[in-house]
Amino acid sequence: MERIKSILSKRLEVVKLRKYAIIREEARLMRLAKQKKQVALQLAKVKREKLAVMAEEARLLRAIKQAG
């Protein structure tokens, strides 16, 4: 049980790092969009990816809570 919790915790850290990187990319694209650059397609893709990562983070948190 402890091994599973450890694996889930490590996976959660990876997901948090991905989320941080995605949020930074989204901010960069938002700045470009304000400058009237053509980034709408990229921005939509990043937003979808951010939602997927956030959902994965929530699943991992629930799994860790149940395992603990």
C-alpha distances in whole Angstrom, upper triangle without the diagonal:
4,5,5,6,9,10,11,12,15,16,16,19,20,21,23,25,26,27,29,31,31,33,35,36,37,39,41,42,43,45,47,47,49,51,52,50,49,45,45,43,41,40,39,37,35,35,33,31,30,29,27,25,25,23,21,20,20,17,15,15,15,12,10,12,10,7,8
4,5,5,6,9,10,10,12,14,15,17,19,20,21,23,25,25,27,29,30,31,33,35,36,37,39,41,42,44,45,46,48,50,51,49,48,45,44,43,40,39,39,36,34,34,33,30,29,29,27,24,24,23,21,19,20,18,15,15,15,12,10,12,12,8,8
4,5,5,6,9,10,11,12,14,16,17,18,20,22,23,24,26,28,29,30,32,33,35,36,38,39,41,43,44,45,47,49,50,48,47,43,43,41,38,38,37,35,33,33,32,29,28,28,26,23,24,23,20,19,20,18,14,16,16,13,11,14,14,10,11
4,5,5,6,9,10,11,12,14,16,16,18,20,21,22,24,26,27,28,30,32,32,35,36,37,38,41,42,43,45,47,47,46,44,41,40,38,36,35,35,32,30,30,29,26,25,25,22,20,21,20,16,16,17,14,11,13,13,10,8,12,11,8,10
4,5,5,6,9,10,10,12,14,15,16,19,20,21,22,24,25,26,29,30,31,33,35,36,37,39,41,41,43,45,46,44,44,40,39,38,35,34,34,31,29,29,28,25,24,24,22,19,19,19,16,14,15,13,10,10,11,8,6,9,9,6,7
4,5,5,6,9,10,11,13,14,15,17,19,20,21,23,25,26,28,29,30,32,34,35,36,38,40,41,42,44,45,44,43,39,39,38,35,34,34,31,29,29,28,25,24,25,22,20,20,20,17,15,16,15,12,12,14,11,9,12,13,10,10
4,5,5,6,9,10,11,12,14,16,17,18,20,22,23,24,26,27,29,31,32,33,35,37,38,39,41,43,44,42,41,37,37,35,32,32,31,29,27,27,26,23,22,23,20,17,18,18,15,14,16,14,10,12,14,11,9,13,14,11,12
4,5,5,6,9,10,10,12,14,15,16,18,20,21,22,24,26,26,28,30,31,32,35,36,37,39,41,41,40,39,35,34,33,30,30,29,27,25,25,23,20,20,20,17,15,15,15,11,10,12,10,7,8,10,8,6,10,11,9,11
4,5,5,6,9,10,10,13,14,15,17,19,20,21,23,25,25,27,29,30,31,33,35,36,37,40,41,39,38,35,34,33,30,29,29,27,25,25,24,21,20,20,18,15,15,16,13,10,12,12,8,8,11,10,7,10,13,11,11
4,5,5,7,9,10,11,13,14,16,17,19,20,22,23,25,26,28,29,30,32,34,35,37,38,40,38,37,33,33,32,29,28,29,26,24,24,23,20,19,20,18,15,16,17,13,12,14,14,10,11,14,13,11,14,16,14,15
4,5,5,6,9,10,11,12,14,16,17,18,20,21,22,24,26,27,28,31,32,33,35,37,37,35,34,31,31,29,26,26,25,23,21,21,20,17,16,17,15,12,13,13,10,9,12,11,8,10,13,11,11,14,16,14,15
4,5,5,6,9,10,10,12,14,15,16,18,20,21,22,24,26,27,29,30,31,33,35,36,34,33,30,29,28,25,24,24,22,20,20,19,16,15,15,14,10,11,12,9,6,9,9,6,8,11,10,9,12,14,14,14
4,5,5,6,9,10,11,13,14,15,17,19,20,21,23,25,26,27,29,30,32,34,35,33,33,29,29,28,25,24,25,23,20,20,20,17,15,17,16,12,12,14,12,9,12,13,10,11,14,14,12,15,18,17,17
4,5,5,6,9,10,11,12,14,16,17,18,20,21,23,24,26,27,28,31,32,33,31,31,27,27,26,23,22,23,20,17,18,18,15,14,16,14,10,12,14,11,10,13,14,11,13,16,15,14,18,20,19,19
4,5,5,6,9,10,10,12,14,15,16,18,20,21,22,24,26,26,28,30,31,29,29,25,25,23,21,20,20,17,15,15,15,12,10,12,10,7,8,10,8,6,10,11,9,11,14,14,14,16,19,18,19
4,5,5,6,9,10,10,12,14,15,17,19,20,21,23,25,25,27,29,30,29,28,25,25,24,21,20,20,18,15,15,16,13,11,13,12,8,9,11,10,7,11,13,11,11,15,15,14,17,19,19,20
4,5,5,6,9,10,11,12,14,16,17,19,20,22,23,24,26,28,29,27,27,23,24,23,20,19,20,18,15,16,17,13,12,14,14,10,11,14,13,11,14,16,14,15,18,19,18,20,23,22,23
4,5,5,6,9,10,11,12,14,15,16,18,20,21,22,24,26,27,25,24,21,21,20,17,16,17,15,12,13,13,10,9,12,11,7,10,12,11,10,14,15,14,15,19,19,19,21,23,23,24
4,5,5,6,9,10,10,12,14,15,16,18,20,21,22,25,26,24,24,20,20,19,16,15,15,14,10,11,12,9,6,9,9,6,7,11,10,9,12,14,13,14,17,18,18,20,23,23,24
4,5,5,6,9,10,11,13,14,15,17,19,20,21,23,25,23,23,20,20,20,17,15,17,16,12,13,14,12,9,12,13,10,10,14,14,12,15,17,16,17,20,21,20,22,25,25,25
4,5,5,6,9,10,11,12,14,16,17,18,20,22,23,21,21,17,18,18,15,14,16,14,10,12,14,11,9,13,14,11,12,16,15,14,17,19,18,19,23,23,23,25,28,28,28
4,5,5,6,9,10,10,12,14,15,16,18,20,21,19,19,15,15,15,12,10,12,10,7,8,10,8,6,10,11,9,10,14,14,13,16,18,18,19,22,23,23,25,28,28,29
4,5,5,6,9,10,10,12,14,15,17,19,20,19,19,15,16,16,13,11,13,12,8,9,11,10,7,10,12,11,11,14,15,14,16,19,19,19,22,24,24,25,28,29,29
4,5,5,6,9,10,11,13,14,16,17,19,17,18,15,16,17,13,12,14,14,10,11,14,13,11,14,16,14,14,18,18,17,20,22,22,22,25,27,27,28,31,31,32
4,5,5,6,9,10,11,12,14,16,17,15,15,12,13,13,10,9,12,11,7,10,12,11,10,14,15,14,15,18,19,18,21,23,23,24,27,28,28,30,32,33,34
4,5,5,6,9,10,10,12,14,15,14,14,10,11,12,9,6,9,10,6,7,11,10,9,12,14,13,14,17,18,18,20,23,23,24,26,28,28,30,32,33,34
4,5,5,6,9,10,11,13,15,14,15,12,13,14,12,9,12,13,10,10,14,14,12,15,17,16,16,20,21,20,22,25,25,25,28,30,30,31,34,35,35
4,5,5,6,9,10,11,13,11,13,10,12,14,11,9,13,13,11,12,16,15,14,17,19,18,19,22,23,23,25,27,28,28,31,32,32,34,37,37,38
4,5,5,6,9,10,11,9,10,7,8,10,8,6,10,11,9,10,14,14,13,16,18,18,19,22,23,23,25,27,28,29,31,33,33,35,37,38,39
4,5,5,6,9,10,10,11,8,9,12,10,7,11,13,11,11,14,15,14,16,19,19,19,22,24,23,25,28,29,29,31,33,34,35,37,39,39
4,5,5,7,9,9,11,10,11,14,13,11,14,16,14,14,18,18,17,20,22,22,22,25,27,26,28,31,31,32,34,36,36,37,40,41,41
4,5,5,7,6,8,7,9,12,11,10,13,15,14,15,18,19,18,21,23,23,24,27,28,28,30,32,33,33,36,38,38,39,42,43,43
4,5,5,5,7,6,7,11,10,9,12,14,13,14,17,18,18,20,22,23,23,26,28,28,29,32,33,33,36,37,38,39,42,43,44
4,5,7,10,10,11,14,14,12,15,17,16,16,20,21,20,22,25,25,25,28,30,30,31,34,35,35,37,39,40,41,43,45,45
4,6,9,10,12,15,15,14,17,19,18,19,22,23,22,25,27,27,28,31,32,32,34,37,37,38,40,42,42,43,46,47,48
4,7,8,10,13,14,13,15,18,18,18,21,23,23,25,27,28,28,31,32,33,34,37,38,38,41,42,43,44,47,48,49
4,6,8,11,11,11,14,16,16,17,20,21,21,23,25,26,27,30,31,31,33,35,36,37,40,41,42,43,46,47,47
4,6,8,9,10,12,13,14,16,18,19,20,22,24,25,26,28,29,30,32,34,35,36,38,40,41,42,44,46,47
4,6,5,6,9,10,11,12,14,15,16,18,20,21,22,24,26,27,29,30,31,33,35,36,37,39,41,42,43
4,6,5,6,9,10,10,12,14,15,17,19,20,21,23,25,26,27,29,30,32,33,35,36,38,39,41,42
4,5,5,6,9,10,11,13,14,16,17,19,20,22,23,25,26,28,29,31,32,34,35,37,38,39,41
4,5,5,6,9,10,11,12,14,15,16,18,20,21,22,24,26,27,29,31,32,33,35,36,37,39
4,5,5,6,9,10,10,12,14,15,16,18,20,21,23,25,26,27,29,30,31,33,35,36,37
4,5,5,6,9,10,11,13,14,15,17,19,20,21,23,25,26,27,29,31,32,33,35,36
4,5,5,6,9,10,11,12,14,16,17,18,20,21,23,25,26,27,29,31,32,33,35
4,5,5,6,9,10,10,12,14,15,16,18,20,21,22,24,26,27,28,30,31,33
4,5,5,6,9,10,11,12,14,15,17,19,20,21,23,25,26,27,29,30,31
4,5,5,6,9,10,11,13,14,16,17,19,20,21,23,25,26,27,29,30
4,5,5,6,9,10,11,12,14,15,17,18,20,21,22,24,26,27,28
4,5,5,6,9,10,10,12,14,15,16,18,20,21,23,24,26,27
4,5,5,6,9,10,11,12,14,15,17,18,20,21,23,24,26
4,5,5,6,9,10,11,12,14,16,17,18,20,21,23,24
4,5,5,6,9,10,11,12,14,15,16,18,20,21,22
4,5,5,6,9,10,11,12,14,15,17,18,20,21
4,5,5,6,9,10,11,12,14,15,17,18,20
4,5,5,6,9,10,11,12,14,15,16,18
4,5,5,6,9,10,11,12,14,15,16
4,5,5,6,9,10,11,12,14,15
4,5,5,6,9,10,11,12,14
4,5,5,6,8,10,10,12
4,5,5,6,9,10,10
4,5,5,6,9,10
4,5,5,6,9
4,5,5,6
4,5,5
4,6
4
